[in-house]
Amino acid sequence: MSPGIQKVQALDGGHLVCVEWEDGSESSYPCVWLRDNCQCPLCFLPSAGARRLLFEDLDVNIVMKQVALADRKKIFITWPDEHTSEYEAEWLKKRCFSEEARAKMRADLFLPECHYWGSDLQLPKMPFEEIMYNDESAYKWLCILKKVGIVLLTGAATRQGELIRLGHRIGFLRLTFYGPTWQVQDKADANNVAYTTGRLCFHTDYPVLQHPPGVQFLHCIKQTAAGGESEVVDGFHVCNKLKKQNPEAYQILSSTAVNYADVGVDYCDFAVHCKQRIIDVDPRGQAIRINYNNATRDTVFDIPAEEVRPFYAALKEFNDLLTSAEHKFTYKLKPGDIVTFDNWRVLHGRQSYPPCSAVSRHLEGAYADWDVVMSRLRLLGKRILNRD
């Protein structure tokens, strides 16, 4: 049911509007925010969901002239210049400034809940064709992907192009210097260590880009009989362990800018250079993105010489935690499997496999940005859960 308003009044000399709800709770709204978010056609463009009001026309010290309540479902405010604004009760309730309301809005918009795991991971699995055609299944897939960081889709056709279909399902794929999709197989004069038969240590893809891809898809088209097992580790879980075990090492890895480089030719020629911290953190010091790829870590290291050894020691401790038996999960992709995972959180690797004159192992890979994935998740949630 829509919330009802019991009473509305001005406070703080007209700088604040206090709404008393029928359930007895109260919400306070600063007048500068109310004026900034007037929903009338002069101030807001509904077809674009965008603000028309120019910021230079906003008085940050504005006070209301008058406030009125209509049918317990709407309030009307008259401003000093006689402009009037109206606000629906439900709209206001969702935008309450209380910590509880803000936490709920964060949860609804960004799904911050995180389920950590180690070698005990129960790898979530879903049928590929089901998520392609069933909205509830697609919503479930993306929710689990956001919460756990990895989902295995099964039963895709063993041919190239299935990831293009998957990209259309969520919106579109991320184009990189390796193309819209790329083929992971043993190649002569490989321009990437993934295109060999050797072991790949734990890494995130593309930290050499200023904005690394958020989600990665790997579709198994052909699998070698011996070797080639995939390995994954929950980077956020390991970061929490490192922070507790060695706060100084965590501080070094979350503050030191590391040079990355990738130079070559593929989809086009490229010479990419970037600085990234191994662990990106939020203002609370919580890991929000891992940027670690030993293969593309540059020989250039732009820090004072005396800081080099402490950095290597910190990275060694982090890497030891990543590769420990209690943290890593090993599995082997079968033809038709598509593993989908959070490239900002889950580090992945591969065991080596025997070289062969013919292609014995073939994966097709692709990326998507979290913005695209979260957009589809919200749209599916709105459709399924009837969210506004």
C-alpha positions in Angstrom: 0.0 0.0 0.0 1.1 3.6 -0.7 2.2 5.4 2.5 -0.1 8.1 3.9 1.0 11.4 5.4 -0.4 12.4 8.8 1.0 15.9 9.0 3.5 18.2 7.3 5.2 21.2 8.7 8.1 23.6 8.1 11.1 23.5 10.5 14.5 25.3 10.8 13.1 28.7 9.7 11.6 27.2 6.6 14.8 25.4 5.5 13.4 22.0 6.3 10.1 20.2 5.7 9.1 17.5 8.2 6.7 14.8 7.1 4.9 12.8 9.8 3.7 9.5 8.3 0.5 7.6 9.3 2.7 4.8 10.9 4.1 7.4 13.3 7.6 7.7 11.7 9.0 11.0 10.5 11.1 12.1 7.5 12.9 15.5 7.1 13.6 17.0 3.7 15.9 20.0 3.1 14.2 22.6 1.1 17.2 23.0 -1.3 16.8 19.4 -2.2 13.0 19.7 -2.7 13.4 22.7 -4.9 16.2 21.0 -6.9 13.9 18.0 -7.5 10.7 19.7 -8.4 8.8 17.4 -10.7 6.9 20.0 -12.6 7.3 20.2 -16.5 9.3 23.4 -16.2 11.9 21.7 -13.9 11.8 18.1 -15.0 11.6 16.2 -18.3 9.6 13.0 -17.7 10.3 11.4 -21.0 14.0 11.5 -20.2 13.8 11.1 -16.4 16.1 14.1 -16.3 16.3 17.5 -14.5 15.6 20.6 -16.6 16.4 23.0 -13.8 19.8 24.6 -14.2 22.0 24.6 -11.2 22.8 28.3 -11.6 19.1 29.0 -11.1 19.0 27.1 -7.8 19.2 29.1 -4.5 21.1 26.9 -2.1 19.8 28.9 0.8 16.1 28.7 -0.3 13.3 28.5 2.2 9.7 27.6 1.5 7.0 30.1 1.6 4.1 27.7 2.3 3.5 24.0 2.5 0.1 22.2 2.3 -1.1 18.6 2.5 -3.7 17.1 0.1 -5.6 13.9 0.7 -2.7 12.5 2.8 -1.0 11.5 -0.5 0.7 14.6 -1.7 2.3 17.8 -0.4 2.4 21.2 -2.2 5.1 23.7 -1.7 5.0 27.4 -2.7 8.4 29.0 -3.1 9.3 32.7 -2.5 9.1 33.4 -6.3 5.6 31.8 -6.3 6.8 28.7 -8.2 4.8 25.7 -6.9 6.0 22.1 -6.5 4.1 19.0 -5.7 5.5 15.7 -4.3 3.8 12.3 -4.1 3.9 10.6 -0.7 5.3 7.4 -2.2 8.0 9.3 -4.0 9.0 11.1 -0.8 9.0 8.0 1.3 11.5 6.2 -1.0 13.8 9.2 -0.8 13.8 9.6 3.0 17.1 10.7 4.4 17.1 8.3 7.4 19.9 5.8 7.5 17.4 2.9 7.3 15.8 4.3 4.2 19.1 5.1 2.5 20.4 1.6 3.2 17.2 0.1 1.7 17.6 2.3 -1.4 21.3 1.2 -1.7 20.3 -2.4 -1.5 17.5 -2.0 -4.1 19.7 -0.1 -6.6 23.1 -1.8 -6.2 22.6 -5.2 -4.5 25.7 -4.8 -2.3 25.2 -8.1 -0.5 28.2 -10.4 -0.9 28.5 -14.1 -0.2 32.2 -15.0 0.3 33.6 -18.4 -0.5 36.7 -20.5 -0.7 37.5 -24.1 -1.8 34.1 -25.0 -0.5 32.3 -23.1 -3.3 29.1 -24.8 -4.5 29.4 -23.6 -8.1 26.0 -22.2 -9.0 24.7 -23.7 -12.3 21.8 -22.8 -14.6 20.7 -23.9 -18.1 21.9 -21.5 -20.8 18.8 -21.6 -22.9 16.6 -21.1 -19.8 18.2 -17.8 -19.0 18.1 -16.8 -22.6 14.3 -17.1 -22.8 12.9 -16.9 -19.3 13.0 -13.6 -17.5 12.8 -15.0 -14.0 15.7 -17.3 -14.7 17.7 -14.5 -16.2 17.0 -12.3 -13.2 18.1 -15.1 -10.9 21.3 -15.6 -12.9 22.3 -11.9 -12.6 21.4 -11.7 -8.9 23.6 -14.7 -8.1 26.3 -13.4 -10.3 26.3 -10.1 -8.4 26.1 -11.8 -4.9 28.4 -14.8 -5.4 30.5 -13.6 -8.3 30.3 -16.6 -10.5 27.6 -18.7 -12.3 28.1 -21.6 -14.7 25.6 -21.8 -17.6 25.3 -25.2 -19.1 24.0 -26.6 -22.4 25.1 -24.0 -24.9 25.8 -25.0 -28.5 29.4 -25.9 -29.1 30.0 -23.2 -31.7 31.2 -19.7 -31.8 28.6 -17.0 -31.5 26.8 -18.1 -28.4 28.4 -15.2 -26.4 27.1 -12.7 -29.0 23.6 -14.1 -28.1 24.3 -13.7 -24.4 25.5 -10.2 -25.0 22.2 -9.3 -26.7 20.3 -10.8 -23.8 21.8 -8.4 -21.3 22.3 -5.5 -23.8 25.6 -5.5 -25.5 29.2 -6.7 -25.0 32.3 -4.7 -24.3 34.6 -4.1 -27.3 38.3 -4.3 -26.5 41.5 -4.5 -28.5 41.0 -8.3 -28.8 37.7 -7.8 -30.5 34.0 -8.2 -29.5 34.8 -11.8 -28.7 38.2 -13.6 -28.7 39.4 -17.2 -29.1 41.4 -18.8 -26.3 43.5 -21.5 -27.9 47.1 -22.4 -28.5 48.4 -20.1 -31.2 51.8 -19.7 -32.8 53.5 -16.4 -31.8 50.8 -15.8 -29.3 50.1 -12.2 -28.5 48.7 -13.1 -25.1 49.8 -15.7 -22.5 46.3 -17.1 -22.5 46.9 -18.2 -26.1 49.4 -20.9 -25.1 49.1 -24.3 -23.4 51.0 -23.1 -20.2 49.6 -22.6 -16.7 47.9 -19.3 -16.0 48.3 -18.0 -12.5 45.4 -16.2 -10.8 44.6 -12.9 -12.4 41.9 -10.4 -13.3 41.6 -9.5 -17.0 42.7 -6.2 -18.5 43.9 -4.1 -15.5 45.8 -2.3 -18.2 42.6 -0.5 -19.1 41.5 2.6 -17.0 38.1 0.9 -16.6 38.6 -2.9 -16.7 35.7 -5.0 -17.9 33.4 -5.9 -15.0 32.1 -9.2 -16.1 33.7 -12.0 -18.1 32.2 -14.8 -20.1 34.1 -17.9 -21.2 32.4 -20.5 -23.5 33.9 -23.9 -23.7 33.7 -25.1 -27.3 36.3 -27.8 -27.2 38.2 -29.3 -24.1 41.4 -31.2 -23.9 41.3 -34.6 -22.4 44.3 -34.0 -20.1 44.9 -30.8 -18.1 43.3 -27.5 -18.8 41.3 -27.3 -15.5 40.0 -23.9 -14.5 40.7 -22.3 -11.1 38.9 -19.4 -9.4 39.4 -17.6 -6.1 37.2 -15.0 -4.4 39.4 -12.0 -4.3 37.3 -10.0 -1.9 37.4 -12.9 0.6 41.1 -13.1 0.3 41.4 -9.3 0.7 39.5 -9.5 4.0 41.9 -12.2 5.1 45.0 -10.1 4.1 43.6 -7.0 5.8 43.2 -8.9 9.1 46.4 -10.9 8.8 48.7 -8.1 7.7 47.1 -4.6 7.6 50.4 -3.0 6.4 50.5 -5.3 3.4 46.9 -4.5 2.6 47.7 -0.7 2.9 50.6 -1.0 0.5 48.6 -2.9 -2.1 45.6 -0.5 -1.8 47.8 2.6 -2.1 50.6 1.8 -4.5 50.0 2.6 -8.2 51.4 -0.3 -10.4 52.2 0.1 -14.1 50.5 -2.2 -16.6 51.3 -2.5 -20.3 49.8 -4.4 -23.3 51.3 -3.8 -26.7 50.6 -5.7 -29.9 48.1 -6.3 -32.7 44.8 -8.1 -32.7 41.4 -6.5 -33.5 43.6 -3.5 -34.2 47.2 -2.4 -33.2 47.5 -1.2 -29.6 49.9 0.3 -27.1 48.0 0.5 -23.8 49.6 1.7 -20.6 47.9 2.3 -17.2 48.5 2.7 -13.5 46.3 0.7 -11.1 46.3 -0.2 -7.5 46.3 -4.0 -6.9 43.3 -3.5 -4.5 40.9 -0.6 -5.1 39.0 0.3 -1.9 36.0 2.4 -0.9 36.2 5.2 1.7 35.8 2.5 4.4 38.8 0.6 3.2 36.7 -2.3 1.8 37.9 -3.9 -1.5 35.7 -3.0 -4.4 38.0 -4.1 -7.3 41.1 -6.2 -7.8 43.5 -5.2 -10.5 46.1 -8.0 -10.7 47.6 -9.6 -13.7 51.2 -10.7 -13.3 51.6 -11.2 -17.1 50.9 -7.6 -18.0 52.5 -6.0 -15.0 55.0 -3.6 -16.6 58.8 -3.6 -16.1 58.4 0.1 -15.4 57.6 0.7 -11.8 57.1 4.3 -10.9 57.8 4.3 -7.1 60.9 5.2 -5.1 63.5 2.3 -5.0 63.2 1.9 -1.2 59.5 1.1 -1.5 60.0 -1.7 -4.1 60.9 -4.5 -1.8 58.1 -3.9 0.7 55.7 -3.9 -2.2 56.9 -7.2 -3.5 56.7 -8.7 0.0 53.1 -7.5 0.3 52.2 -8.8 -3.1 53.8 -12.2 -2.3 51.7 -12.5 0.8 48.5 -11.7 -1.2 49.5 -14.1 -3.9 50.2 -16.9 -1.4 46.7 -16.4 0.0 45.2 -16.5 -3.5 46.8 -19.8 -4.3 46.3 -21.5 -0.9 44.2 -24.7 -1.0 41.6 -23.3 1.4 40.8 -20.4 -1.0 40.9 -21.7 -4.6 38.2 -23.8 -6.3 39.1 -26.0 -9.3 36.7 -27.3 -11.9 36.9 -28.4 -15.6 34.7 -26.8 -18.2 32.8 -29.2 -20.5 31.9 -28.4 -24.1 28.7 -26.3 -24.0 29.6 -24.7 -20.6 29.7 -20.9 -20.2 31.3 -19.6 -17.0 30.2 -16.1 -16.2 32.1 -14.2 -13.4 32.8 -10.9 -11.8 36.1 -9.8 -13.2 36.5 -7.1 -10.5 36.2 -9.7 -7.7 37.0 -13.3 -9.0 40.5 -14.1 -10.1 40.8 -17.0 -12.5 43.6 -19.2 -13.7 44.2 -22.4 -15.7 46.2 -25.5 -15.3 48.5 -26.3 -18.2 47.7 -28.9 -20.9 49.8 -30.9 -23.4 50.7 -29.2 -26.7 49.1 -30.8 -29.8 49.5 -30.3 -33.5 45.8 -29.6 -33.7 43.6 -27.3 -31.5 42.7 -29.5 -28.5 41.2 -26.8 -26.4 39.0 -23.9 -27.5 37.2 -21.3 -25.4 35.5 -18.2 -26.8 35.6 -15.2 -24.4 33.8 -11.9 -24.1 33.3 -9.1 -21.6 30.5 -6.9 -20.4 30.5 -3.8 -18.2 28.8 -3.9 -14.8 26.8 -0.9 -15.9 25.2 -3.0 -18.7 24.7 -6.0 -16.5 23.1 -4.0 -13.6 20.9 -2.2 -16.0 19.4 -5.5 -17.2 19.2 -6.8 -13.7 17.1 -3.8 -12.6 14.9 -3.9 -15.7 14.2 -7.6 -15.1 13.6 -7.0 -11.4 11.1 -4.3 -12.2 9.2 -6.6 -14.5 9.2 -9.6 -12.2 8.9 -8.0 -8.8 6.6 -5.1 -10.1 9.1 -2.6 -8.7 8.7 1.1 -9.6 
